[in-house]
Amino acid sequence: NSRGSSSLLKDSIPITEFSASGPFEGHDLLRRGFTSVKNELLPCHPLELSEKNFQLNQDKTNFDTLRNIQGLHAPLKLQMEFRAVKQVHRLPFLHSSNIALDTLRGNDECIGFEDILNDPSQSEVMGEPHMMMEYKLGLL
């Protein structure tokens, strides 16, 4: 049944070659939201840029402090560990909590907004496992 497999494919894997393009392309409000030129040009609030880059600024401050206290080797070792942990991924249809990255950053004992309201069982990531793996491997 080609109709059933294409609907599963459409629901779980973003395919760009089937989207409309050119002068008659319509704006997809469900996927892209409302367009606003002001939001694309300037941040809404002066603190918005600071909040978007909070983790990056915090990591930079921690690396600078660590370098001043222990020397150059400590932040380099920590950056290598961050890169190694970020490269580890689960299969595309499984939710990952990134617990190793949280442990390295010291956020493993903190309860944040995403811990309460980001329930993986309600996530829309789950799809057809075989199709998602074939897409990731480039077989589709």
GIFEN-V973977 format. One record per pair of residues at least 4 apart in sequence whose C-alpha atoms are under 8 Angstrom apart, sorted by the first residue. I is the first residue (numbers start at 1). J is the second residue. D is the distance in whole Angstrom. If there is no record, write none. Layout:
i->I j->J d->D
i->I j->J d->D
//
This chain:
i->1 j->5 d->7
i->2 j->6 d->6
i->3 j->7 d->6
i->4 j->8 d->6
i->5 j->9 d->6
i->6 j->10 d->6
i->7 j->11 d->6
i->8 j->12 d->6
i->8 j->127 d->8
i->8 j->128 d->7
i->9 j->13 d->6
i->9 j->131 d->7
i->10 j->14 d->7
i->10 j->15 d->7
i->11 j->127 d->8
i->12 j->125 d->7
i->12 j->126 d->7
i->12 j->127 d->5
i->12 j->128 d->7
i->12 j->132 d->7
i->13 j->132 d->7
i->13 j->135 d->8
i->15 j->19 d->7
i->20 j->24 d->8
i->20 j->25 d->5
i->20 j->26 d->8
i->21 j->25 d->5
i->27 j->32 d->8
i->28 j->32 d->6
i->28 j->33 d->7
i->29 j->33 d->4
i->29 j->34 d->6
i->36 j->40 d->7
i->37 j->41 d->6
i->38 j->42 d->6
i->39 j->43 d->6
i->39 j->44 d->7
i->43 j->48 d->6
i->43 j->49 d->7
i->44 j->48 d->7
i->46 j->50 d->8
i->47 j->51 d->6
i->48 j->52 d->6
i->49 j->53 d->6
i->50 j->54 d->6
i->53 j->57 d->6
i->54 j->58 d->6
i->55 j->59 d->6
i->56 j->60 d->6
i->57 j->61 d->6
i->58 j->62 d->6
i->59 j->63 d->6
i->60 j->64 d->6
i->61 j->65 d->6
i->62 j->66 d->6
i->63 j->67 d->6
i->63 j->75 d->5
i->64 j->68 d->6
i->64 j->75 d->8
i->65 j->69 d->6
i->66 j->70 d->6
i->66 j->71 d->7
i->66 j->74 d->7
i->66 j->75 d->6
i->67 j->71 d->5
i->67 j->72 d->5
i->67 j->73 d->8
i->67 j->74 d->6
i->67 j->75 d->6
i->68 j->72 d->8
i->70 j->74 d->6
i->71 j->75 d->8
i->72 j->76 d->7
i->73 j->77 d->6
i->74 j->78 d->6
i->75 j->79 d->6
i->76 j->80 d->6
i->77 j->81 d->6
i->78 j->82 d->6
i->79 j->83 d->6
i->80 j->84 d->6
i->81 j->85 d->6
i->82 j->86 d->6
i->82 j->101 d->7
i->82 j->104 d->7
i->83 j->87 d->6
i->84 j->88 d->7
i->85 j->100 d->7
i->85 j->101 d->6
i->86 j->101 d->7
i->89 j->96 d->7
i->90 j->94 d->6
i->90 j->95 d->7
i->90 j->96 d->6
i->91 j->133 d->8
i->92 j->129 d->8
i->92 j->132 d->7
i->92 j->133 d->7
i->92 j->136 d->8
i->93 j->125 d->6
i->93 j->126 d->5
i->93 j->127 d->6
i->93 j->128 d->8
i->93 j->129 d->6
i->93 j->132 d->7
i->94 j->125 d->8
i->94 j->126 d->7
i->95 j->120 d->6
i->95 j->125 d->7
i->98 j->102 d->6
i->99 j->103 d->6
i->99 j->108 d->7
i->100 j->104 d->6
i->101 j->105 d->6
i->102 j->106 d->6
i->102 j->107 d->5
i->102 j->108 d->5
i->103 j->107 d->6
i->103 j->108 d->5
i->111 j->115 d->6
i->111 j->116 d->8
i->112 j->116 d->7
i->113 j->117 d->6
i->113 j->118 d->8
i->114 j->118 d->5
i->115 j->119 d->7
i->118 j->122 d->8
i->118 j->123 d->8
i->119 j->123 d->7
i->127 j->132 d->7
i->128 j->132 d->6
i->129 j->133 d->6
i->130 j->134 d->6
i->131 j->135 d->6
i->131 j->140 d->8
i->132 j->136 d->6
i->133 j->137 d->6
i->134 j->138 d->6
i->134 j->139 d->5
i->134 j->140 d->6
i->135 j->139 d->6
i->135 j->140 d->5
//
